[in-house]
Structure formats: C-alpha cells, structure tokens
Amino acid sequence: MHDRNHARSHDRDHDHRRLGRELALFDTDPLMGAGLPYWLPDGAVVRHTLEEYVREAERRAGYRHVYSPVLGKRELYEISGHWEHYRDDMFPPMELGAEEVVLRPSLCPHHALVYRSRARSYRELPLRIAELGAMYRSEPSGVLGGLSRVRAIHLNDAHIFCTPDQAAAEARAALGLIRRAHADLGIRAARHRLSLPGPGGKYVADPELWRRATALLEEALDGLPYEAVEGEAAFYGPKIDVQIEDAAGRESTLSTVQIDFHQPERFGLRYLGPDGARHRPVMVHRSVIGSVERAVAHLIEAHGGAFPAWLAPVQLVVLPVAGAQREAAYALVRQATDLGLRAEVADPERGSLGARVRAARKVPYQAVIGVREAQDGDLVDVRLRDGRRPGQLSGTELLHRITDRVEARGPELWPSD
C-alpha cells in the first residue's frame, strides 16, 4: 500500500499539467478553447530553445529547412489520400470563393509539392526537407489534456526523398538522430514499436507497397529490439514509433520514422536516374522530437520541472542578501546575459534569503552575494539545484563553468574535479 501511495504521489508531483501551471510555463483559457494552450514567457523559452536545438541538429545532419502554409485546398488532401482515409480527424473545409480550403492535418503533402517544384536528379538525392510547422487535428474533447494531446500541433517534421536503395540507410540515420536528441534531452524510450496495418478500411489497399515498406523498416531497425503491433500504422505505410511513458505510466508515441511509397505515386514525383530514365523516389517521414507540445509535456514530467541546465527557462539566479549588494547582483546578471545565459536577480524585496532560495529551487545555479562576498570584490557563494555547495568563486569563473555545462548539454550540473 505504501508503494502504491508513493507512486500516486510521484504521479501528482510530476504531472505536467500541474507543474506547467505552477511554474508558469503554459495555461489555457475557455475563450481560446479546449486543446489550444498558450505559452507563457518561461514556457516559450523552453520551446524556443528546444526548437533551435533540433533545427541545428537537423542542419548538421544535412537537412534543408522550409516554410509552408497551414492551409491547403481540399484537392491537395484528396490527392494525398488524407481526405479519404483521415477526414474524421480533420477540421471541416472553409469556403473561399468557389474553392474549399482546409487546415492541414499533416505537412507531408506540402513537402511533396516542394519536391516537385522543379525537376530532380539522382545526384541531389537524398533530399532532406525539414520544417517545424503547425498542423491541426479535430481531436475529441474527451482525449485532450494539457500539452500532451492538443488540437493545434507544432510538429518537428521532415521528409527525405531518396532512391529505393537509400531508404533503409536514411531511416536508420533518422533513428540515430532520434537517439542522440533523446540523450541530450534526458528522454528514455520505453520501447520501439513497428506499427503495421490491421483489420479495417483506413489503410491504402496495396499489399506490395506494405510488404516493401515493412521490409525496409525492419532493415533500418538493424538489431534494435522492437515489438510489431497491428493497427497502428499510418494510412499510407508502416512506421517505427519510439514510445515513451508519462508520470502515470501511460504510453504514447513521441518520435517516428515512416517509409512511404504511396504519396510519391499520388503526386507523380520523379527523379532523373543515371540511366537517363525517370524513376519514382521513396518518401521517408521522420520526426526527431514529435510535436513540441508533447515533447515539452514529457520533459516537464521526466525532469519534474527541473530541466537540464541548457534547457532551463532561467539558468542562473543571483541573490543579494540585502539591498547593499543589489548593484553587484545586477552587474553579474548583465555579464551572464552578454554571454548568452538566462539569468535574473531575486531581489531582497521578494522576501528573506531562505524564501528566495526555495522559490528558485528549479533553477540550476544560484549565486548568493552577501556582505563578505561584496567586500572581497567579484566573489559569489555558489549553490546548485541538487543541494551541493561548491563554495565561493569569482563571478567570472562561475559564468565560465555554467557556460561550459550549457554548451555540453549533459545532465551534470557541475564538472567533476
């Protein structure tokens, strides 16, 4: 009984909906509607930092970034197959003169149009197109919750257009990119799932397409343990789902890799091969962190709101013991800000030193400036979020150490001497 009560207490303590509001990361309002949270300043910092991280990781991996509109003509989704197979999860069309436009439920049709915007040669394949873009799904109100299930989704999406013999290697490389990102973020995958079609009519009816795509994903898994599950595939092809668990042990999908022969055919995509003939590319869909909303929800729960130093909304809080040390505190924060760190002063007007230390318990680094530190010049008394007290350092040395930790993106707050 004690273990069950302890687990329930842990679930409540780490529930991202409670922590997100307590830490002023996000909120909702009835006038905006269910499943449409808004981001508060500290939450926006986490989101922006996460987005910049994944964009840079993709750039280093050879991706090119694009922007595409959140609307498309109904005909676009008829061609892609979404209208036939996914209509129940889409918002209704809007009339625009003689046309009907739809809020997109997915980015892949737009990226197919980017690919076919000009002629392509085998020499430029694989072509890796990435976008962190908005999409919209008409989720039932009963399944909505916090950031983990929303109606306005910002997806870290990418589509790799490649030759058939490049597809397995590209899918394998995407899995590697996912593993590195999860390590930097402190995310632990619960399991890998090979999601296959199941009974029912929501899937594209082409057995050979499914066989080829599944074989390529199995090759990409390359000895990685996985479970094959029927009924979880995308309508156009199988996928590898990287599953995570929330604080209550509920499982969901965060990152995905998919192989798609369907949409390249529907959109008439081609590339000029070395033989001078036109060939059909394969489309590899992949998302490193999934939706920003679900990723941040999971990060809040995985870290209990105490984010890794590089991701924390505030990385350093400077605490002057009294008003006489206020000027020195603000000078240190200005120095930290110039170095690219996120720092702020916890002014004595906010309460006693003990109260201010407790209020900053999620901040990775605390620097206390008292009478003795101020008299000795550039000294601060350093405290870490985990309770360690490295002692007195110069402000310059402290900022140097924090910068090193932030740039390393590791889980450790302090270098091991």
Buried (B, 14 or more C-beta within 10 A) or exposed (E): EEEEEEEEEEBEEBBBBBBBBEBEBBEBEEEEEBBBBEBBEBBBBBBEBBBEBBBEBBEEBEBEEBEBEBBBBBEBBBBBBBBEBBBEBBEEBEEEEEEEBBBBBBBBBBBBBBBBEEEBEBEEBBBBBBBBBBBBBBBEEEEBBBBBBBBBBBBBBBBBBBBBEBBBBBBBBBBEBBBEBBEBBBBEBBBBBBBBBEEEEBBBEBEEBBEBBBEBBBEBBEEEEBEEBEEBBBBBBBBBBBBBBBBEEEEBBBBBBBBBBBBBBBBEBBBBBEEEEEBBBBBBBBBBBBBBBBBBBBBBBBBBBBBBBBBBBBBBBBBBBEEEBBEBBBBBBEBBEEEEBBBBBBBBEEEEBEEBBEBBEBBBBBBBBBEEBBEEEBBBBBBBBEEEEBEBBBBEBBBEBBBEBBEEBBEEBBEEE
